Amino acid sequence: MKKLINNPRNAVIESLAGMVRLNPRLRLLEGTRTVVDSAAVGRGTVAVLSGGGAGHEPAHAGFVGPGMLSGAVSGEVFTSPSVDDVLMGIRAVDAGAGVVLVVKNYTGDRLNFGLAAELARADGIEARMVVVADDVALTGVAEHAGDRGIAGTVLVHKIAGAAAAAGRDVDAVAAAAQRAADALATMGVALGSCIVPAAGTPSFELGEDEVEWGLGIHGEQGVERSVAASSEATVDRLLSACLDAGRVPDAGRVALLVNNLGGSSAMEVSIVADSALTWLRARGITVERAWSGTFLTAMEMAGVSLTLLAVDDGLIQLLDAPVQTSAWPALDGRINADPYVAAPAADAPELEGPPLSGPGGAVLDRTLTALRDAEPELTAMDQQVGDGDLGHSLDRGARAVLESAADLPARPDRLLRHMSAVARRSIGGTSGPLYAVFLLKASEELAGLETPTVGDWARALAAGQQGIQGLGGAQPGDRTMLDALNPAARALADAAGAPLAGALRAAADAARAGAEATADMAPRRGRSSYAGDRVKGHPDPGAWAVYLWLDAAAGALEAGG
């Protein structure tokens, strides 16, 4: 187990303390795990209280604040708070107008919050309890404890809090919360498990290509295990299950909540959100509001859940009501109906003159194909010493040139200038500008030449090398692509009187020797420089790529073009 905690026994209280210290409105009741809005009692309105086990952060305390929860009672990780903890929370937030408890449908939560509500009523506090059971994974499955309360609970928090802030009485607030709870459907999928700090081991194991469908939020296994699927296929299964449950109309108005279960990247969650919006639009379902982010988690579990809430104007008004908490999104959830705008026109590559064909076309095709075929090798090499993007970047560039093969100009300077524009447009990261300037400077050296000699090509290679040095600041010996390019240019110059095939073979051999020598060099440029001596023993992938395309070009000429 690797977690940034101190003592597992104190993880929950220290987590709550950290959050409260960052929000001046909040207070942590001494000796408890209960967070309250310090101004809630002074407002004199109905209080909304929720909670449950820890491990679901930012729920529940992250949603305490004006317009949402008055307080949140936490237990230990994945463990319901005790009756007395809940009762203390009720007493702390009651402003005399009553308290609505929003409870997820787990046995421990129902029992502890339920008994606390009974005791509060005996004390004269008007307490109401709304149980949320939005999980549809078990719908239609016999013999279980009931549909569980999961991420859709957060929308009930929002609606109940807005109703309370509007001055509604306790029964009306409870009715609004119950109405939302009845119109919710949620299903999730996990790409991995989670580790409870006190346990120290994963709750379950998944194979590298497996996902778990319909899991709960306490690290428990789901209802089915299968091979991982794309975002679109995953969204199709999750939202189909939500609609099949019958709580949301097949063609109606909904709010959408895309919830990160804790360990998925923001990129993945945004892709899922895009897939979900596309899926719903294609089925004639109007998404009135949508939010994407981390709302209710299962520790560091990788995966997502999707929630649909059937809405009308009344519920939308409550969802739109102002709120100020640590975790509720700043945006109001309105959908961008016009997300794209035309980009400025890109520079058109030069395509004048007769098209590339014959031996020259065969050499270029073989060179670009070699770069594409080497993508896994270059990616693996770059992962050892950098960020792992080199193989993908060069594959994109090679693919982009091949896609315009029918229009490539035959004259070398025009061809290289065209390829420079393609590299500039299609390759990001460090490789794009470096290859773009390399090709541009080489094309300038060959300006006007229909059939360059070996000496011309040697000077073009050297000019391209100087362009890279001028733009990037690296020098031979810095453990970069220059450590293959520099000896290759020298070898080509030394072979100026030889046939081009033999001269290119000499250049490729020199590039290989230079690339292999980088394994013993200290990195002084690029991302490898941040890794220091840990890259020793691994050749620089950029230098190795130079060898690969020179080797492919030489091989094509040796084979007769």
C-alpha positions in Angstrom: 0.0 0.0 0.0 1.3 3.4 -1.0 -0.7 6.3 0.4 0.1 9.8 1.5 -1.2 9.4 5.0 0.3 9.3 8.5 -1.3 6.8 10.8 -4.2 4.9 9.1 -6.1 5.2 12.4 -6.1 9.0 12.0 -6.6 9.2 8.3 -10.3 10.2 8.4 -10.0 13.0 11.0 -6.9 14.4 9.4 -8.5 14.5 6.0 -11.5 16.3 7.4 -9.3 18.7 9.3 -7.4 19.5 6.1 -10.6 20.3 4.2 -12.1 22.4 7.0 -8.9 24.5 7.3 -9.2 25.4 3.6 -12.8 26.6 4.0 -13.4 29.4 6.6 -17.2 28.6 6.6 -16.8 25.1 8.0 -16.3 23.8 11.4 -15.3 20.3 12.6 -17.1 19.4 15.8 -14.4 18.6 18.4 -14.1 14.9 19.3 -16.2 13.9 16.2 -15.9 13.4 12.5 -18.8 15.8 11.8 -18.4 18.9 9.6 -21.0 21.7 9.9 -21.6 25.0 8.1 -20.8 27.5 10.8 -23.6 29.8 9.7 -26.3 27.2 9.2 -28.1 27.6 12.6 -28.1 31.4 12.2 -30.1 31.2 9.0 -33.1 29.7 10.8 -34.1 27.5 7.9 -34.5 23.7 7.6 -31.2 21.9 8.0 -30.1 19.2 5.5 -27.7 16.6 7.0 -26.1 13.7 5.3 -23.1 11.4 5.7 -21.9 7.9 5.8 -18.6 6.1 5.7 -15.4 8.0 4.8 -13.5 7.1 1.6 -16.0 8.8 -0.7 -14.3 12.2 -0.7 -15.2 14.9 -1.6 -18.6 13.5 -0.3 -20.0 14.2 2.0 -18.3 17.1 3.8 -17.2 18.7 0.5 -20.9 19.5 -0.1 -21.4 21.3 3.2 -22.2 25.0 2.7 -24.9 27.5 1.8 -27.4 26.1 -0.7 -26.5 22.4 -0.1 -25.7 20.5 3.2 -25.8 22.1 6.6 -23.6 19.3 7.9 -22.1 15.9 7.2 -21.4 13.1 9.6 -18.6 10.7 8.7 -17.7 7.3 9.9 -14.5 5.4 9.4 -13.6 4.4 5.9 -16.6 2.6 4.3 -18.2 2.4 7.8 -21.4 4.1 8.8 -21.2 6.7 11.6 -22.7 5.6 14.9 -26.2 6.6 16.1 -24.7 9.0 18.7 -22.5 10.7 16.0 -25.5 11.2 13.8 -27.7 12.5 16.7 -24.9 15.0 17.6 -24.9 16.2 14.0 -28.7 16.6 14.0 -28.5 18.7 17.2 -25.6 20.8 15.9 -27.4 21.9 12.7 -30.9 22.2 13.9 -32.1 25.8 13.7 -35.6 25.1 15.0 -37.1 24.5 11.6 -36.4 20.8 11.4 -33.7 18.6 9.9 -33.9 16.5 6.7 -31.5 13.5 6.6 -30.4 12.3 3.2 -29.2 8.7 3.6 -27.8 6.2 1.1 -29.5 2.9 1.0 -27.0 0.8 2.9 -28.1 -1.2 6.0 -25.7 0.5 8.3 -26.6 4.0 7.2 -30.3 3.3 7.3 -30.1 1.9 10.8 -27.8 4.5 12.4 -29.4 7.5 10.8 -32.9 6.1 11.3 -32.5 5.5 15.0 -30.8 8.9 15.4 -33.9 10.5 13.7 -36.2 8.7 16.1 -34.2 10.0 19.1 -34.1 13.5 17.6 -37.9 13.5 17.3 -38.2 12.4 20.9 -36.1 15.5 21.7 -38.7 17.6 19.9 -36.7 18.1 16.7 -38.7 17.7 13.4 -36.5 15.1 11.7 -37.3 13.5 8.3 -35.3 10.9 6.5 -35.0 10.4 2.7 -33.3 7.2 1.5 -31.6 7.3 -1.8 -31.4 4.0 -3.8 -30.3 5.2 -7.3 -28.1 2.2 -8.2 -29.7 0.2 -11.0 -27.1 -2.5 -11.3 -29.2 -4.9 -9.2 -32.6 -4.0 -10.6 -34.5 -7.1 -11.4 -32.1 -9.3 -9.4 -33.9 -11.3 -6.7 -32.8 -11.6 -3.1 -30.7 -8.6 -2.2 -30.9 -5.8 0.4 -32.3 -3.3 -2.1 -30.8 -0.9 -4.7 -27.8 0.9 -3.2 -27.4 4.6 -2.8 -24.4 5.9 -4.9 -23.3 9.0 -6.8 -26.8 10.2 -7.6 -27.1 11.1 -3.9 -25.1 14.2 -4.5 -27.9 15.6 -6.7 -30.4 14.9 -3.9 -28.1 16.9 -1.6 -28.2 19.8 -4.1 -32.0 19.8 -4.5 -32.7 19.4 -0.8 -30.3 22.1 0.1 -31.8 24.5 -2.5 -35.3 23.8 -1.2 -34.2 24.5 2.3 -32.4 27.7 1.3 -35.6 28.9 -0.4 -37.4 28.8 3.0 -39.5 25.7 2.4 -40.7 23.9 5.5 -39.3 20.5 6.6 -42.0 18.5 4.9 -41.6 20.4 1.6 -37.8 20.0 1.7 -38.2 16.2 2.4 -40.7 16.0 -0.4 -38.4 17.7 -2.9 -35.5 15.4 -1.9 -37.7 12.3 -2.1 -39.0 13.4 -5.5 -35.4 13.6 -6.8 -34.5 10.3 -5.2 -37.3 8.6 -7.0 -36.3 9.9 -10.4 -32.6 8.9 -10.2 -30.8 6.1 -12.0 -27.0 5.4 -11.6 -24.7 2.7 -12.7 -20.9 2.4 -12.5 -18.0 0.5 -13.9 -14.6 0.0 -12.2 -11.2 -0.4 -14.0 -9.5 -1.3 -10.8 -10.0 -1.8 -7.1 -9.2 0.4 -4.1 -7.2 -0.1 -0.9 -8.8 0.7 2.5 -5.9 2.2 4.6 -6.6 -0.1 7.6 -6.6 -3.2 5.3 -3.6 -2.4 3.3 -4.5 -4.6 0.4 -6.9 -4.2 -2.6 -10.5 -5.1 -2.0 -10.6 -7.3 -5.2 -8.3 -8.0 -8.1 -8.9 -7.4 -11.8 -7.0 -8.7 -14.8 -5.2 -6.2 -17.0 -8.0 -6.2 -19.6 -10.9 -6.6 -17.2 -13.5 -4.2 -15.8 -16.2 -4.7 -13.1 -19.7 -3.6 -13.9 -22.3 -2.5 -11.4 -20.0 -2.2 -8.4 -20.9 -0.4 -5.2 -18.9 2.4 -3.6 -17.3 0.5 -0.7 -14.8 -1.5 -2.7 -17.2 -4.4 -3.1 -17.3 -6.4 -6.4 -20.0 -5.7 -8.9 -22.5 -7.8 -10.7 -20.4 -8.8 -13.7 -16.8 -8.9 -15.0 -15.9 -8.5 -18.6 -13.2 -7.3 -21.0 -12.6 -3.6 -21.0 -14.4 -1.6 -23.7 -14.2 1.8 -25.3 -15.7 4.9 -23.8 -18.6 4.8 -26.3 -19.4 1.1 -25.6 -19.1 1.6 -21.8 -21.4 4.6 -21.9 -23.9 2.6 -24.0 -24.1 -0.1 -21.4 -24.3 2.2 -18.4 -26.9 4.6 -19.8 -29.0 1.7 -21.3 -29.2 0.2 -17.8 -30.3 3.5 -16.4 -33.1 3.9 -18.9 -34.1 0.2 -18.6 -34.8 0.7 -14.9 -37.8 2.8 -15.8 -37.1 5.7 -13.6 -36.2 8.1 -16.4 -38.4 8.5 -19.5 -36.9 7.2 -22.7 -37.4 10.6 -24.4 -37.5 13.3 -21.7 -35.5 15.9 -19.9 -32.6 14.9 -17.7 -29.7 16.1 -15.7 -26.5 14.1 -16.2 -23.8 13.5 -13.6 -20.5 12.0 -14.8 -18.7 10.9 -11.7 -15.0 9.9 -11.3 -14.8 7.0 -8.9 -11.5 8.4 -7.7 -8.6 7.1 -9.8 -9.5 7.9 -13.4 -7.8 10.8 -15.2 -9.6 14.0 -16.0 -9.0 13.2 -19.6 -10.9 9.9 -19.4 -13.8 11.4 -17.5 -14.1 14.2 -20.1 -14.1 11.6 -22.9 -16.9 9.7 -21.1 -18.8 12.9 -20.6 -18.6 13.6 -24.4 -19.7 10.1 -25.2 -22.6 10.3 -22.8 -23.9 13.6 -24.2 -23.6 12.3 -27.7 -25.4 9.1 -26.7 -28.3 10.9 -25.1 -28.7 13.4 -27.9 -28.9 10.6 -30.5 -31.8 9.1 -28.5 -33.8 12.3 -28.3 -33.2 12.8 -24.6 -32.8 16.5 -23.7 -29.9 17.1 -21.3 -30.9 20.2 -19.4 -27.9 20.2 -17.1 -24.7 18.2 -16.8 -21.8 18.0 -14.6 -18.6 16.0 -14.8 -15.9 15.6 -12.1 -15.2 13.9 -8.8 -18.2 13.9 -6.6 -18.6 10.6 -4.7 -15.6 8.2 -4.9 -14.4 4.8 -3.6 -11.0 5.9 -2.5 -8.6 5.6 -5.5 -10.8 3.3 -7.5 -10.4 3.9 -11.3 -13.7 4.0 -13.1 -16.8 6.1 -13.5 -20.5 6.2 -12.7 -23.2 7.8 -14.8 -26.4 9.3 -13.2 -29.5 10.4 -14.9 -32.1 12.5 -13.1 -35.5 13.1 -14.7 -36.2 16.8 -14.3 -38.9 19.4 -14.9 -38.8 23.1 -14.5 -39.2 22.9 -10.7 -36.2 20.6 -10.2 -34.1 22.6 -12.7 -34.8 25.7 -10.6 -33.5 23.9 -7.6 -30.4 22.6 -9.4 -29.7 26.2 -10.6 -30.0 27.7 -7.2 -26.8 29.3 -5.8 -24.4 27.2 -3.8 -21.1 27.7 -2.1 -19.3 24.5 -1.0 -15.8 23.1 -1.4 -16.7 20.5 -4.0 -19.8 21.5 -6.0 -18.7 22.8 -9.5 -18.6 26.5 -10.2 -20.3 26.1 -13.6 -24.0 25.9 -13.6 -24.3 22.7 -15.7 -25.8 24.3 -18.8 -24.8 22.5 -22.0 -22.8 24.2 -24.7 -25.0 23.8 -27.7 -22.4 25.3 -30.1 -19.0 23.9 -29.0 -17.0 24.4 -32.2 -15.8 27.4 -34.1 -13.9 27.5 -37.4 -10.2 27.6 -36.9 -8.0 30.1 -38.8 -6.8 28.7 -42.2 -3.6 26.7 -41.9 -0.6 27.4 -44.1 -1.1 25.4 -47.3 2.0 23.2 -48.1 3.7 23.9 -51.4 2.6 21.3 -54.0 3.8 22.8 -57.2 5.6 20.9 -59.9 5.4 17.3 -61.1 4.4 14.7 -58.5 6.8 12.4 -56.7 7.1 8.9 -58.3 9.6 6.2 -59.2 12.7 5.5 -57.0 12.2 8.7 -55.0 8.7 7.8 -54.1 9.7 4.2 -53.1 12.5 5.6 -50.8 10.1 7.9 -49.1 7.4 5.3 -48.7 9.8 2.8 -47.2 11.3 5.4 -44.8 7.9 6.5 -43.6 6.6 3.0 -43.2 9.7 2.1 -41.2 8.9 4.9 -38.7 5.3 3.7 -38.5 6.4 0.1 -37.9 8.8 1.3 -35.2 6.2 3.1 -33.2 6.0 0.4 -30.4 9.8 0.2 -30.2 10.3 3.9 -30.0 7.4 4.3 -27.5 8.9 1.7 -25.2 12.3 3.3 -25.5 10.9 6.7 -24.7 9.0 5.4 -21.7 12.3 4.3 -20.2 13.9 7.7 -20.5 11.2 10.3 -21.1 7.5 10.8 -21.5 6.8 8.0 -24.0 5.4 10.2 -26.8 8.1 9.9 -29.4 6.8 6.8 -31.2 3.3 8.1 -31.4 4.5 11.6 -32.6 6.6 10.2 -35.4 3.9 7.8 -36.4 1.4 10.7 -36.7 3.9 12.6 -38.9 4.6 9.7 -41.1 0.9 8.9 -41.5 0.2 12.5 -42.4 2.8 12.6 -45.1 1.6 9.2 -46.5 -2.0 10.5 -46.6 -0.9 13.3 -49.1 1.4 11.0 -51.1 -0.4 11.5 -54.3 0.2 15.3 -54.2 3.9 15.3 -53.1 6.2 17.3 -55.3 9.1 15.5 -57.0 11.8 18.2 -56.7 13.7 17.5 -53.4 13.6 21.1 -52.0 9.9 21.4 -52.5 9.3 17.9 -51.1 11.2 18.6 -47.9 9.5 22.0 -47.5 6.1 20.3 -47.9 7.2 17.7 -45.3 8.3 20.4 -43.0 4.8 22.0 -43.1 3.2 18.6 -42.5 5.5 18.0 -39.5 4.8 21.4 -38.1 1.0 20.8 -38.4 0.8 17.1 -37.3 3.5 16.5 -34.8 3.3 18.1 -31.3 5.7 17.9 -28.4 9.4 18.4 -29.0 9.7 16.3 -32.2 7.4 18.5 -34.3 9.3 21.7 -34.3 12.7 20.0 -34.4 11.8 17.9 -37.5 10.1 20.9 -39.1 13.2 23.1 -38.8 15.4 20.2 -39.9 13.4 19.6 -43.1 13.0 23.3 -43.7 16.8 24.1 -43.5 17.6 21.0 -45.5 15.2 22.2 -48.2 16.8 25.6 -48.3 20.2 24.0 -48.9 18.8 22.0 -51.9 16.9 25.0 -53.4 16.5 24.7 -57.1 18.3 21.3 -57.5 16.5 18.8 -59.5 19.0 15.9 -58.8 21.1 16.6 -55.8 24.5 14.9 -55.5 25.7 13.0 -52.5 27.6 16.2 -51.5 24.4 18.2 -51.8 22.6 15.8 -49.5 25.5 15.9 -47.0 25.3 19.7 -46.9 21.5 19.5 -46.6 21.8 17.1 -43.6 24.3 19.4 -42.0 22.1 22.4 -42.6 19.2 20.6 -41.0 21.4 19.7 -38.0 22.4 23.3 -37.6 18.7 24.3 -37.7 18.0 21.9 -34.8 20.9 23.2 -32.8 19.8 26.8 -33.4 16.2 26.2 -32.4 16.7 23.8 -29.5 20.0 24.8 -28.1 21.4 21.2 -28.0 24.8 20.2 -29.2 26.3 16.9 -30.1 27.2 15.1 -26.9 24.0 16.2 -25.1 22.4 12.8 -25.6 19.8 13.8 -28.3 19.0 13.1 -31.9 22.0 15.2 -32.8 24.3 12.4 -31.6 23.1 10.3 -34.5 22.5 13.1 -37.0 26.0 14.7 -36.6 28.1 11.5 -37.4 25.6 10.6 -40.2 26.2 14.0 -41.9 30.0 13.7 -41.5 29.9 10.1 -43.0 27.7 11.3 -45.9 30.2 14.1 -46.6 33.1 11.7 -46.5 31.4 9.5 -49.1 30.7 12.3 -51.5 32.2 10.5 -54.4 30.3 7.2 -53.9 26.9 6.2 -55.2 24.0 7.5 -53.1 23.0 4.0 -51.9 26.5 3.3 -50.5 26.8 6.8 -49.1 23.5 6.5 -47.3 24.5 3.1 -45.9 27.6 4.7 -44.5 25.5 7.5 -43.0 23.1 5.0 -41.5 25.9 2.9 -39.9 27.4 6.1 -38.4 24.0 7.1 -37.1 23.6 3.7 -35.4 27.0 3.9 -33.8 26.2 7.4 -32.5 22.8 6.4 -31.2 24.2 3.4 -29.4 26.9 5.6 -27.8 24.2 7.7 -26.2 23.5 4.9 -23.7 26.7 6.0 -21.9 26.1 9.7 -22.1 24.8 12.0 -19.4 21.6 13.7 -20.5 21.8 17.5 -20.7 18.8 18.3 -22.8 15.2 17.2 -23.1 13.1 15.3 -20.7 15.8 12.7 -20.1 17.8 15.4 -18.3 15.3 15.3 -15.5 16.0 11.6 -14.9 19.7 12.0 -14.6 21.8 8.8 -14.4 18.7 6.6 -14.4 18.8 6.8 -18.2 22.3 5.3 -18.4 22.3 2.1 -20.3 19.4 3.1 -22.5 20.0 4.6 -26.0 18.3 7.9 -26.7 15.1 7.2 -28.6 15.4 10.3 -30.8 18.8 9.3 -31.9 17.6 5.8 -32.6 14.8 7.2 -34.7 17.4 9.0 -36.9 19.2 5.7 -37.5 15.9 4.0 -38.4 14.9 6.4 -41.1 18.4 6.6 -42.6 18.6 2.8 -42.5 15.2 2.5 -44.3 16.3 5.0 -47.0 19.5 3.2 -47.6 17.8 -0.1 -47.7 15.3 1.2 -50.3 18.1 2.4 -52.6 20.1 -0.8 -52.1 17.0 -2.8 -53.2 16.8 -0.8 -56.3 14.5 2.0 -55.2 
